[in-house]
Amino acid sequence: MDNETMSLKNNIARARKIKLFLMDVDGVLTDGKMYYIPGKGEEMVEFKAFHSLDGIGLRLLNQFGVATGVITGRESPGTEERARGLGMSYAYQGFLSNLAPLEQILAHTGLKPENVAYMGDDWTDIPELKKAGLACAPANALYEVKAVSHLVTKKDGGMGAVREACDFILKSQGHWAT
């Protein structure tokens, strides 16, 4: 058996244990770009673009009993709304280190790290990726992030990478054929 086949089998075994899928936002659920447009008066308003395929994948995870959530360093009303609209169980904002919220979630749910998938794209995500049972990175993540990830998607962040990870988990858990 070659290394690629062995790696795929290991990742499928990891994905079968997943009960919670957490992710960063900027660069994972979005393309990482930040847009500012004039609001009322002199204030600037930030907006983000989210891919609809990612949203469907996250809703499917929820439908099949896998909880979802975001942990991000930036605070954004758009992120709050997206998390609410997708029925995410967790939406932690304003955390440069995402490890503390992850530890809180594990303590609150009683889940083990092997039951958590985490998707990140930057150095600040590496501790969570190393702790997660299934570490995922979008294709355009930093090299160091991809090096510690079990699953690197073919798609970039904000362009369907989250959906690709969701589909991998769902297929691995037998929710539909490959």
C-alpha positions as CSV (number, residue, x, y, z in Angstrom):
1,M,0.0,0.0,0.0
2,D,1.5,3.4,-1.0
3,N,1.7,6.4,1.3
4,E,-1.2,8.2,-0.3
5,T,-3.5,5.3,0.1
6,M,-2.4,4.8,3.7
7,S,-2.9,8.5,4.4
8,L,-6.4,8.5,2.9
9,K,-7.4,5.4,5.0
10,N,-6.0,7.1,8.2
11,N,-8.0,10.3,7.4
12,I,-11.2,8.4,6.8
13,A,-10.7,6.7,10.2
14,R,-10.2,10.1,11.8
15,A,-13.2,11.6,10.0
16,R,-15.5,8.8,11.3
17,K,-14.9,10.0,14.9
18,I,-15.8,13.6,14.2
19,K,-18.7,15.1,16.2
20,L,-17.7,18.7,16.0
21,F,-16.3,20.8,13.1
22,L,-14.7,24.1,14.1
23,M,-13.0,26.6,11.9
24,D,-11.3,29.9,11.6
25,V,-13.2,32.5,9.5
26,D,-10.9,34.8,7.5
27,G,-9.1,32.7,4.9
28,V,-11.2,29.6,5.6
29,L,-14.9,30.6,5.4
30,T,-13.9,33.7,3.5
31,D,-11.2,34.4,1.0
32,G,-9.4,36.4,3.6
33,K,-10.0,39.8,2.0
34,M,-11.5,42.5,4.0
35,Y,-13.8,45.0,2.3
36,Y,-14.7,48.4,3.7
37,I,-17.5,50.6,2.3
38,P,-18.7,53.9,3.5
39,G,-21.6,53.7,6.0
40,K,-23.7,56.4,7.5
41,G,-21.7,59.6,8.1
42,E,-17.9,59.0,8.1
43,E,-17.9,55.5,9.5
44,M,-16.6,52.6,7.4
45,V,-18.4,49.3,7.4
46,E,-16.6,46.0,6.9
47,F,-18.3,43.2,4.9
48,K,-17.3,39.7,4.1
49,A,-18.3,37.3,1.4
50,F,-19.2,33.7,2.3
51,H,-19.6,30.9,-0.2
52,S,-23.0,29.3,-0.4
53,L,-21.5,25.8,-0.9
54,D,-19.7,26.0,2.4
55,G,-23.0,26.9,4.1
56,I,-24.8,23.9,2.6
57,G,-21.9,21.6,3.8
58,L,-22.1,23.0,7.3
59,R,-25.9,22.6,7.4
60,L,-25.5,19.0,6.2
61,L,-23.1,18.3,9.0
62,N,-25.6,19.7,11.5
63,Q,-28.3,17.5,9.9
64,F,-26.3,14.4,10.5
65,G,-25.4,15.2,14.1
66,V,-22.0,17.0,13.7
67,A,-22.0,20.3,15.5
68,T,-20.3,23.3,13.9
69,G,-18.7,26.5,15.0
70,V,-16.2,29.3,14.4
71,I,-13.3,30.6,16.5
72,T,-11.8,33.8,15.1
73,G,-9.5,36.6,16.1
74,R,-11.6,39.3,14.4
75,E,-15.0,40.5,15.7
76,S,-17.5,41.0,12.9
77,P,-21.3,41.3,12.8
78,G,-21.2,39.4,9.5
79,T,-19.5,36.4,11.1
80,E,-22.1,36.5,13.9
81,E,-25.0,36.5,11.4
82,R,-23.4,33.8,9.3
83,A,-22.9,31.6,12.3
84,R,-26.5,32.2,13.5
85,G,-28.0,31.6,10.0
86,L,-26.2,28.3,9.7
87,G,-27.2,27.1,13.1
88,M,-23.7,26.9,14.4
89,S,-23.4,25.8,18.0
90,Y,-20.3,28.0,18.7
91,A,-19.2,31.4,17.6
92,Y,-16.2,32.7,19.4
93,Q,-14.9,36.0,18.2
94,G,-11.9,38.2,19.3
95,F,-9.5,35.4,20.2
96,L,-6.0,35.6,18.7
97,S,-5.3,32.2,20.3
98,N,-8.1,29.9,19.5
99,L,-6.9,27.2,21.9
100,A,-8.7,28.6,24.9
101,P,-12.2,28.5,23.3
102,L,-11.4,25.0,22.0
103,E,-10.5,23.8,25.5
104,Q,-13.7,25.4,26.9
105,I,-15.8,23.6,24.2
106,L,-14.1,20.3,25.0
107,A,-14.7,20.8,28.8
108,H,-18.4,21.8,28.2
109,T,-19.3,19.0,25.8
110,G,-17.1,16.2,27.2
111,L,-15.8,15.5,23.7
112,K,-12.2,14.4,23.2
113,P,-9.8,16.1,20.8
114,E,-10.2,13.1,18.4
115,N,-13.9,14.0,18.0
116,V,-13.0,17.5,16.7
117,A,-12.1,18.6,13.2
118,Y,-10.5,22.0,12.9
119,M,-9.8,24.0,9.8
120,G,-7.4,26.9,9.7
121,D,-5.1,28.7,7.4
122,D,-2.6,30.7,9.4
123,W,0.1,30.3,12.1
124,T,-2.4,31.2,14.9
125,D,-4.4,28.1,13.9
126,I,-1.5,25.6,14.4
127,P,-2.1,24.8,18.1
128,E,-5.7,23.9,17.4
129,L,-4.8,21.9,14.3
130,K,-2.2,19.9,16.3
131,K,-4.8,19.2,19.0
132,A,-7.7,18.2,16.6
133,G,-8.5,14.7,15.6
134,L,-8.8,15.8,12.0
135,A,-6.7,18.9,11.1
136,C,-7.8,20.5,7.8
137,A,-6.4,23.3,5.7
138,P,-7.5,25.1,2.6
139,A,-5.3,24.8,-0.5
140,N,-4.0,28.4,0.0
141,A,-3.1,28.0,3.6
142,L,0.4,28.8,4.8
143,Y,2.9,26.0,4.1
144,E,3.4,25.5,7.9
145,V,-0.3,25.0,8.4
146,K,-0.5,22.5,5.6
147,A,2.5,20.6,7.0
148,V,0.6,19.9,10.3
149,S,-2.8,19.2,8.6
150,H,-4.2,15.7,7.9
151,L,-6.4,17.0,5.1
152,V,-5.5,19.8,2.6
153,T,-8.4,20.7,0.3
154,K,-8.1,21.3,-3.4
155,K,-10.1,24.5,-3.0
156,D,-9.0,27.7,-1.5
157,G,-10.5,29.3,1.6
158,G,-13.8,31.1,0.8
159,M,-14.1,29.2,-2.5
160,G,-15.6,25.9,-1.2
161,A,-12.7,24.5,0.9
162,V,-15.0,24.1,3.9
163,R,-17.6,22.3,1.8
164,E,-14.8,19.9,0.6
165,A,-13.9,19.1,4.3
166,C,-17.6,18.7,5.2
167,D,-18.2,16.3,2.3
168,F,-15.1,14.3,3.3
169,I,-16.4,13.9,6.9
170,L,-20.0,13.0,5.7
171,K,-18.7,10.5,3.2
172,S,-16.4,8.9,5.7
173,Q,-19.2,8.6,8.1
174,G,-21.3,6.8,5.5
175,H,-23.9,9.5,4.9
176,W,-23.5,9.2,1.2
177,A,-21.5,7.3,-1.3
178,T,-18.3,8.7,-2.8
